[in-house]
């Protein structure tokens, strides 16, 4: 039995004894450029007993700096073997490999054998972020290793519906968008029993829709995934021992093994993985289109639009979505509907029913219990050109694009045509139904100039800071509070963070604070923290920090039932250029130095700045807890955001803490 290689992968001693298997195969023929609209297809035989698993291993920086892809290759080699199961790997997309025998200057194809991998084919280096590169590998695998059932597995960074998957660091960080993904998968000429993504954020309705003509099931995560990914030894051994299993069986085993692996590493609280039945996607996307048409009718009605936008903010979202960590704009589809249940009619019920039917199996940690297995793109913050990209590459609904058009200062580009997912029932995928967005009736938008937001703040007799809306309450989406600390020694105002823990009346016109003179400290250090998700069960926070001198973010999960903070680990966030989410959710280790990053403003000039405050060196448990603020001067303000994205702040309330006692003045 080969000794398991884990942390030693970066050492020379780690290398597997890889051998070339016979003469190298001739290069595959050029990619088929036939349109994916109508494709000859060999349907999967779910009752058969042979599998070909094709792993598209784009190593990128995950391999270069962490050896994570090589760790998973070792796990594949340690799995049980079966003559009924072939596992093929294509390696590329990275500057170097921890396994010495893998050459980063070529695309290499390997077959997993007992305790090892063998080289079976080499190709000239090509961009792993191109559809033709993916399609050439998948077609080669299906033709060279025919089977009853095929699985395509894409391994790398993922960024959700707009960013896509598979960043090739050798080709300028190019990646597969969803249209390229569909094109590449279609080139195999077979219906895959299962398409999997060992990557962050790819379990989206839009991803599932583009795969529907070419696969029976999809397995993917809504949330971040740790760099070590799935438990390949476990699920490949299951396939070897149960080759008659279908895509749902295998996908469910992948989910269970992944969650167990996360639990062993202590990262299970935010873990998600789900199996999607792609035969149900046409029903789901049709239900979503009908719901979007109803939502489109709300864009000129404040009594409907206000609670809908509040539902968007409240719904469980994934991958950060804050200024410190970056934005992925992926929101759980089911939770969005549930948060808006007082606004939507039966269209929301239809989406929930179709969603439950489409996701037959899923796992999720304690901090992700509101997820339903599939996300949808909802622009919580919009990068330049992002809505155009969504319309062109990922959108499934013209009605939804018109809703976004009515909600934001944006126009759907002329000529955008959407393809409805078609699930194959024969050897040919039919020409799919297409909708020109130009033919979809536009939404009516609110006139921002027709509303005036006006409010006052005062101190009540019981010591609360009361905010009263005089006008514009009907267009306010969120009300939060910000807390600041006055550093007289350095002449700076420290921003300590924000929260949504604010009381309000039934009319939404009066708000008062729930502040208790406490703030969260970590190992006795003050920190800047921002609430990401606020539910009845938990609150997820992010804290900007430097660990060993490198900028990152520390994630905390506050459990409402126990009142205890769980320190999950550090996460680097979303790459601003590529939109790809970091996969390295790292537990702090003894010896790590943790310093705290704060936004601040100069008290004299008002100029914004930031600074790093000395923290602690990890030694034993990391304790996050609420504590009474130390003596000094603090400031409390309300922050209001309206339907048009405008932000308003109230006058500052002065909180003076002396000997642990707080007094408030305006």
Helices and strands as residue ranges (DSSP letters): G 7-10, G 12-14, E 19-20, E 39-40, E 51-58, H 60-66, H 68-78, E 85-92, E 106-113, E 116-124, H 131-144, E 149-155, E 158-159, H 160-163, E 164-168, G 169-171, E 174-176, H 178-186, E 192-198, H 205-211, G 212-214, E 215-220, H 232-241, H 247-265, G 268-270, E 272-277, G 278-280, H 281-296, H 302-314, E 317-318, E 330-332, H 333-339, H 346-358, E 361-364, G 366-368, E 375-377, H 386-393, H 398-407, E 417-419, E 428-429, E 434-436, G 437-439, G 448-450, E 454-459, E 465-471, G 473-475, E 476-487, E 492-499, E 502-504, E 510-513, E 518-522, E 525-526, E 529-534, E 538-547, E 550-559, E 564-571, E 593-602, E 608-617, E 624-628, E 632-642, E 647-649, E 653-658, E 661-665
